[in-house]
Amino acid sequence: MDAQYKKGVLDLCVLSQLIKGDKYGYELTETISKELDITAGTLYLVLKRMKDNGYVETYLVESSSGPARKYYKLTPAGRKRQKEQSEAWTDFVRKVSRLTR
């Protein structure tokens, strides 16, 4: 997949995973990388930007198998952003599909 396609849709993928429930960074990387070729470093930059923009909050959960894990949780602004991006993406795909038939 073209890197520009991934860059444009990665935020939506992260927000859409978090709308299903809180997740820690490695878990997000594993889930998303099953479909898109991404690195953990790329994902953590996206998560940092989302936190800076107020779309996610973080909290720590102790782990019995190692250090505490940082979980990411959508804020109300993040839920709104996911809805807006999802609608825009659906509209975009529909228009591109009409043009490429």
N, C-alpha and C positions, 0 to 999 in steps of 0.2 A: 504494500500500500504506500502511496506517495506520502512523504513526511508532512507535507502541507495539509493533506486531508486529516491526518492524525492530530496535528497541532490544533486544527480548527474544531475538532470534535472531542478532544480529551476532557475538557472541562465538563461537557455534558455527560460523558461517560462516568466521571467521578461523582458528579452530583446525583446522577441516576442510581448509582450503587449506594450512595449514602441515604437516599430517600427510602431505601429498603431497610435501613437500620445502621446504627453506628458501626464503624469498622476501624481497625488499626491499619497503619500504612502498608505493612507487608501483605496483609490480607487483600487490600485494594490492588496492590501491584500484581499479586498472583491471579486474582479474578480478571482484571483487565487485560493482563498479558496473555491470557488464554485466547483472546480474540484479536488483540492488537499488539504488535511488537513494540513494547516500551521498556524503559529501564526504571529502576526504583528512583534514581536521581531525578529523572524527568518528573515522575509522579510527585515526589516530595516538593519540587519547585511549584507545581500546580497547587498542592495543598497549602503551601506557605502563602501563595498569592491569594488563595481563597480565604484563608484566615485573615490576612491583611485587609481584604475587602469586606469582611464581616459575613461571609457565606458559611463558614464553619467555625466551630469552637472545638477545643481539645480538652481531654481529661485523661488522667493516668489510672490504669488498673493494674494492681499487683498481679504478677504471674508466678505460678508455682514452678515453672520451668525456665526461669531466667529473670532478666530485669523487667520492670514495669513497662507496660505497653501504652503508647499514646494513642488514644482513640479519637476519631474525628466524628463530629456530630453536626448535622445541618442546623443552621439558625433559621428563623422565619424568613430572613432575607435570602438564604440559600435555597429554601423551598420555592420561594417566588422565582428566583433565578432559574432553577431547574425547570419549572413549568414554562417560563418564557423561552428558554433555550430549546426545550423539547418541541414546543409548538413551531418555533422558527425553523428547526431542523426538519421537521415533518413537511412543512411548506416548501423548504428548499429542495428536498429530495423529490417531492411531487413535481416541482417545476423542472428540475434537471431530467427527471424521467420522461416528461413530455417532450423535452428538447432532443433527447437521445433515442427516441423510438424511430 
